[in-house]
Amino acid sequence: MSNYFVHESSYVDDNVNIGENTKIWHFSHILVGSNIGKNCSFGQNCVVGPKVKIGNGVKVQNNISIYEGVEVEDDVFLGPSMVFTNVINPRSFIVRKEEFKITLLKKGCSIGANVTIVCGNTIGKYALVGAGSVINKDVKDFALMVGVPAKQIGWVSVAGNRLEFDENNIAIDSFDNSKYKLQNDEVILIEE
């Protein structure tokens, strides 16, 4: 007996690894060679793979396809109907599978509903991308991104709260009192 849940309307191909306590809901398909961590959740109508790696604690909302070339680290949130691309210049009459670009979503980032991520970009740790945005370049750790194309409008904490820096370039998130430093246009979590 498996230690994960797959709804009876979903398909899981052979040669797939799924971690314990992961849930795959209605009308989804996990393709061959995919690796999914533990404690993940996939909403209805999701497609994963082939050969996709997904970390632990990832939340994938409804209507998302995660294609070959995408890697998702731990604790990432993917909002409803967000989109990944995998080829820069697709044509239906030209096979470009060898041209798939690598897209990396780093630990703890959150992607809003209906976001499009153009392939070949990296979304930094704990970054937050607002709903409807289009990502066409790399995103820094802790960056707050919005718009088409997306532009950085600020910084967020691990908890996803907007950071306000003082005259010493220090910000403290009231949620958990975590402390951050803005240095050389990058945010660093200060471990104490």
Summary of the structure (lengths in Angstrom):
residues: 192
radius of gyration: 17.6
end to end distance: 43.5
largest distance: 57.6
contacts: 627
relative contact order: 0.09
helix: 2%
strand: 36%
